[in-house]
Amino acid sequence: MLQTTESFANSIPVLTYHHVSSSGGSLTISPENFESQIGWLAKNGYVTLTADEFARFLHGAPMPRKSVLLTFDDGYLDNYVHAHPILLRYGLNAVMFLVTGRVHDGPYRAIGAQRLEAPRSHQACERLVHDGRADEVTVRWSEVDLMRAAGTFEFHSHTHSHLRWDQLCADPVHKRQNIGVDIEKSKAILVARLGAGSRHLCWPEGYFDADYLDAAKAAGFEYLYTTRNLRRNVPGSDPHRIHRLVDNGKDAEWLAQKLHRYQDPLWGRAYYWFKRARHFRDEAWS
């Protein structure tokens, strides 16, 4: 059957998740609400793209009208415990941005009803990472392999250390050196572990400046993900400034409203125009 331009996406939302957990709190969606969202996507005919399919869209390749990219930051264990089986159940897929310095070797762990460990909040996870106990709250390489084989997740870079070198280094030369080493080390580990280099990188805390951009480009990263949500991702968008919607822990009703507005050719464009105008006005007055 002949396909018209209406059959293809005019914009593609990129969703950001961190934790899928019953712990509650910031940066967290419950397994029930996550399944509500994923079930709604599947029921309504949405296609979850791979990172490279999304990249091709930015360069003008047609993608189905109901396309979305799901991304998870940091590589928390609860993504494997809860998000992985839900994605598997509905036949959808996502991207996980790994902090490679936090990922350890070891056998894969139990999921679902077999898992008895109490859920941890984002703040508790970060405290354990700070205390050198990242393996307790981060996916292992064995779990990465399992998810890759199942087709639920693909894996890309969130740097090696997740450190903000712009805050840690007073000397600009030292800052640039550390950024470069951090990003290059992350890429080398992903190549060694996954057998291929990634072209997709997500910034820790969403921050970047010219030094970060230069280091990422030098390491061969072409698609750079932010925490900004001021522009729709459309063909021709800047691949070094990919904007993402941040999940707020709500269910399918919230997601449906967000996606309908985002992808509406008229209202989506108008909404984001006003959003940018308000953002820059507030910045000028602050």
Stockholm file with secondary structure:
# STOCKHOLM 1.0

chainA/1-286         MLQTTESFANSIPVLTYHHVSSSGGSLTISPENFESQIGWLAKNGYVTLTADEFARFLHGAPMPRKSVLLTFDDGYLDNYVHAHPILLRYGLNAVMFLVTGRVHDGPYRAIGAQRLEAPRSHQACERLVHDGRADEVTVRWSEVDLMRAAGTFEFHSHTHSHLRWDQLCADPVHKRQNIGVDIEKSKAILVARLGAGSRHLCWPEGYFDADYLDAAKAAGFEYLYTTRNLRRNVPGSDPHRIHRLVDNGKDAEWLAQKLHRYQDPLWGRAYYWFKRARHFRDEAWS
#=GR chainA/1-286 SS CCCCGGGBCSCCCEEEECEESTTCSTTEECHHHHHHHHHHHHHTTCEECCHHHHHHHHTTCCCBSSEEEEEEEECBHHIIIIIHHHHHHHTCCEEEEECGGGCCCSCCCCCGGGCCSCCCCHHHHHHHHHTTCGGGTBCCHHHHHHHHHHTSEEEEESCSSCCCHHHHCSSHHHHHHHHHHHHHHHHHHHHHHHSSCCCEEECGGGCCCHHHHHHHHHTTCCEEECSCCSSCCCTTCCTTSBCCEECCSCCHHHHHHHHHHHHCTTHHHHHHHHHHHHHHHHHHHC
#=GC SS_cons         CCCCGGGBCSCCCEEEECEESTTCSTTEECHHHHHHHHHHHHHTTCEECCHHHHHHHHTTCCCBSSEEEEEEEECBHHIIIIIHHHHHHHTCCEEEEECGGGCCCSCCCCCGGGCCSCCCCHHHHHHHHHTTCGGGTBCCHHHHHHHHHHTSEEEEESCSSCCCHHHHCSSHHHHHHHHHHHHHHHHHHHHHHHSSCCCEEECGGGCCCHHHHHHHHHTTCCEEECSCCSSCCCTTCCTTSBCCEECCSCCHHHHHHHHHHHHCTTHHHHHHHHHHHHHHHHHHHC
//
